Amino acid sequence: MCEYCGCQAVASIDQLTTDHATVVNLIGHVREAHRDGDPARMAETARRIAAVLEPHTRVEEHGLFPALADDFPDQLAALEDEHRRIEGALAEAADGTPVDPGWAERLKDVLALLREHIRKEQDGVFPAALAYLSTEQWEAVEAVRARVGPRMPHPSG
């Protein structure tokens, strides 16, 4: 993950980056489960990814993205659309292992999108936020992060 711009010195960005690292690790677990022909393990891991992404997305969409919206409206709208697509695929496993035989491939496809989405945030959104946001805007992002609640370490293994 990105470490060159210094954005991880900001607590909210550091937490979002930690979330990304956890998700990338969990994506690897989904790939292993797919390779092993274990859709139940894929579904369980999809639920773990969703649990990481739910508060993560709230911080982005209610704190970080609004602060950047005037400068990058099209890019942020595209990222929010990707959030919905990713959430939709993960939600298919919310209540157990989907019976649809095409679900495993849909999940793999959306997780490839998620990897690219993470790259866009790490290499674009986070450095832009560091460059563009005022102290007051960072305080607003931190307020959203505080409302999301304290984070427990994410299970990555």
ABEGO torsion letter per residue (X at the ends): XBAAAGAAABAAAAAAAAAAAAAAAAAAAAAAAAAAGBAAAAAAAAAAAAAAAAAAAAAAAAAAAAAAAAABAAAAAAAAAAAAAAAAAAAAAAAEBBABAAAAAAAAAAAAAAAAAAAAAAAAAAAAAAAABBAAAAAAAAAAAAAAEBBBBBBAX
